Amino acid sequence: MAGYGIADNATVASLNGKRASGRTALSSVTAAVITVTKLSHQAAASMVGCCGHTRDPDRIKTGEAAMNIALPAEGIDLSPYLPDEHGLFFIYHFKADGSRTTDPAEAHWSWRSYQITDMRARQEIGAEEALPAPVRDAFLSPSHGCQIDFEDDFLYGDLPDLRHDFAEARGLTHFRFAFNDRMLVGARKQPLESVDKIRKLVENGTRKFRTPAELIEAVMGQSLDGMAAELDKMGDTLDGIEDRIVCDAWHNERQALVDARRQLVLIHRQMATLTNLFRHLDHSHRNELPDPINDMATRLSHRAHTLHHDGEQLQARTRLLQDELMAKLTEQSNQLLYILSVMTAVLLPMTIISGLFGMNVGGVPLVDMPSGFWVVTAISVVIAAIVYMVVRRLGRV
């Protein structure tokens, strides 16, 4: 029993030593993790400073942490973005002369872009006291197509834009925004071509925006330019389809024409909506809109109306080409049906004669004649030739 006690004491001492070693190793690992974490935070802070990303002035005042806006260095394509912990893609500050600044204290106005489907972004926007309640409600409401309105010195809405060309499917999506003379808040679901182009101009410093209205006009101008380019592509596509239809090489053009018409319908519908929206904005808030916003709306409305007219012309071309293509198909079908009818008429006498001579009854003529088959064949051919000549005389061949 004493032996067992000694062995147990030795085992316990060994286990206690291992536990102490484990605790020492765990403490070392914990200290190393804390050190690495501190170094990573310092490196992240230095990277934020180098890239020019700044803290929100309101959060600096309240002592909250700055947004971690992970933007690479200048000259690198930043799209598609990954939103940070606030659902924010980026934030830019602009001086009064329109140049970009990294110091919020020097900023005359700022531009923020959010991922609208991110709940963190929706919470940030919903808690933004600078936005009036009607603007926040409209900003966070489900999208029901294009809209634009003016409320409490804020112009806000949901306008069309083209998805970026790196997206899986090319097409139209929407850009949601709200701005006054001090701030611009934007949001989107998918990468947008026009917003990304303007962002690159801001990153490179090649263009200055003195007010949010100038930036929104630039974004919408890029969007309209993109839609104009799409209309030009559709025009070239229709030219090729028309050439092939004229040259009777139209047999594979039906699906291409359907695709072109579907794309034109989408763009034309958006242009019609934009024209109506700007007209409604002018009629409803003509006396409330500041002069810069009123001038911007007038210019964009005129451009959208021009593209709307161009889209109508292309749609008229697609309808004409579709009518011509259907006429070609109808003509081909009629020719095939006519050939089938002629063959039926020509072979009908032979069918009748073969049916008569094929009856298993007594008294069938030419049964005992060695040349009876050839006589019946000659009679059938003569009758078929007479039928064919009659049809040809009627002018149906």
C-alpha positions, 0 to 999 in steps of 0.5 A: 500500500505504501508503494502504491502511495509513493507511485501515486504521489509521483504521478500527481507531481508529474501531472502538476508539472505538465499542467504548469508547463501547459499554463506557461506555454498557453500564457506565452501563446496568449501574449504572442497573440496579443502582440500580433493583434496590437501590431496588426492594429498598428499596421492597419492604422498606418495603412489607413493613414497612407491610403487617405481614409479618414474617420467620420468627424461625428465618430471622432467627437463621440470617441467611436472607432473609425470605419475600416474602409479597406481601399488599396493604393491609388491606381488599383481597380477597387471594384468589386468592393467588400463592405466593412463592418458598417456595410460601407464601401468608401467615403470621400471628402471634398474641399470647397474647390472640389478637390479631394481631401483626407482631412475631414476638418477641411471637407466642404462635403462628403460622399459615402457609398453603402451596400444596401442589402447589408443589414449593418449598412441599413442600420447605419443609414437608419441612424443617420440623423442628418437625413430627414425621416422621409428620406431615410424611409424612402432610402430603406424601403424596398425598391419599386423601380425608378423614383426621384423626389425633393424633401427638406432640401434633400434630393433623393431617388432611385435611378437606373444604371448599367451593371459593371462589365465584370458582372456575370450578366450585363443589364440594368440595375439601380443606384439609390442616392440622397444628397443636399449641399453638404453630403451625398449618401449612395447605395447599390445592390450590384457593382455599377459601371457609372459609379465606378468610373466616377470613383476612379476619377475621384481616386486619380484626382482627374476631376473635381466636384464642388457639390454633390449635385455635380457628382450626381450629374456626372454619375447620371451622365456616365449612365446615360453615356453607357445607355447611348453606347448600348443603343449604338451597339443595338443599331450595329446589330440591327444593321447586320440583321438587316443586311442578312435579311436583304441577302436572304441569309436570314434563317438564323436571325430570328433569335438575334432579333428577339434578343435585340428587341428585348434589350431595346425595350428595357433601355427604352422603358428606363429612358421613358421613366427618366424623362417622366421623373424629371418632368414630374420633379420640375412640375412638382418642385419648380419653386423649391429646387435650388438653381444648380439642382434645377439646371442639373435636372433640366440637362439630364431630362433633355439628354434622357429625352434624346435617348428616349427618341433614339430608342423609339427609332430603334424599336421601330426598326426592330418592328419593321425587321421583325415584320419583314422576317415574318413575311419571309417565313410566311413566304417560305411556308407558303412555298412549301405548302404549295409544293406539297399541294402540287405533289398531292394533286399530281399523285392523286390520279395515280392513287385512284388508279392504283386503288381501283386496280388493286381491288380484289374483285372479278372483272378487273381490266388488263389482268390477263394482258402481259403488258397491263402494268405498263399500260396502267403506268402510262395512263397514270403518268399522262394524267399526272402530266395533264394535271401539272400542265393545268396547274402551271397554266393557272400560274401557280408554279 
